[in-house]
Amino acid sequence: MFKLTALAFMPTSAVIFGILVIVILSFPSATTDFSEGAWLIYGSAALSIAISVPIAWLVARRMLNRRERRLIDAGAGTGTHIAVPPS
């Protein structure tokens, strides 16, 4: 589960950071004043990391559940999906 969370963390963080930067750039004061805009972008980077941890956990749970459903549907681990001819 932790491996899947680590795998989902970076794309989730990137998407959240991109959304926050687009929101920040919609304010005219952030684009005209460098010091204000820089602090807002630094804050959005920290906020995106903090927000993406629980979201990545939820994404990983969804990925794991989907994978497990496929394995269960295929009968993995039970041997029922292998056709053995009668001897």
SULUR-V628874 format. One record per backbone hydrogen bond with DSSP energy under -0.5 kcal/mol. CO is the residue of the C=O (numbers start at 0). NH is the residue of the N-H. E is the energy in kcal/mol with one decimal. If there is no record, write none. Layout:
CO_NH_E ; CO_NH_E
This chain:
0_4_-2.0 ; 1_5_-2.4 ; 2_6_-2.0 ; 3_7_-2.2 ; 4_8_-1.2 ; 5_9_-0.8 ; 6_10_-0.5 ; 7_11_-1.5 ; 8_12_-2.8 ; 9_13_-2.4 ; 10_14_-2.2 ; 11_15_-2.3 ; 12_16_-2.5 ; 13_17_-2.4 ; 14_18_-2.2 ; 15_19_-2.4 ; 16_20_-2.5 ; 17_21_-2.1 ; 18_22_-2.0 ; 19_23_-2.4 ; 20_24_-2.7 ; 21_25_-0.6 ; 22_25_-0.7 ; 23_26_-1.6 ; 25_27_-0.5 ; 26_29_-0.6 ; 26_30_-0.9 ; 27_31_-1.5 ; 28_32_-1.9 ; 31_33_-0.7 ; 32_36_-2.2 ; 33_37_-2.8 ; 34_38_-1.7 ; 35_39_-1.9 ; 36_40_-2.1 ; 37_41_-2.7 ; 38_42_-2.4 ; 39_43_-2.1 ; 40_44_-1.9 ; 41_45_-2.0 ; 42_46_-2.6 ; 43_47_-2.3 ; 44_48_-1.6 ; 45_49_-2.1 ; 46_50_-2.6 ; 47_51_-2.1 ; 48_52_-0.9 ; 49_53_-0.6 ; 50_54_-1.3 ; 51_55_-2.6 ; 52_56_-1.7 ; 53_57_-1.9 ; 54_58_-2.4 ; 55_59_-2.5 ; 56_60_-2.2 ; 57_61_-2.0 ; 58_62_-2.5 ; 59_63_-2.7 ; 60_64_-2.4 ; 61_65_-2.0 ; 62_66_-2.1 ; 63_67_-2.6 ; 64_68_-2.2 ; 65_69_-1.8 ; 66_70_-2.1 ; 67_71_-2.5 ; 68_72_-2.7 ; 69_73_-1.9 ; 70_74_-0.6 ; 70_75_-2.7 ; 71_74_-0.8 ; 74_77_-1.4 ; 74_78_-0.8 ; 74_79_-0.5 ; 74_80_-0.6 ; 78_81_-0.7 ; 80_82_-0.6 ; 81_83_-0.7 ; 82_84_-0.5
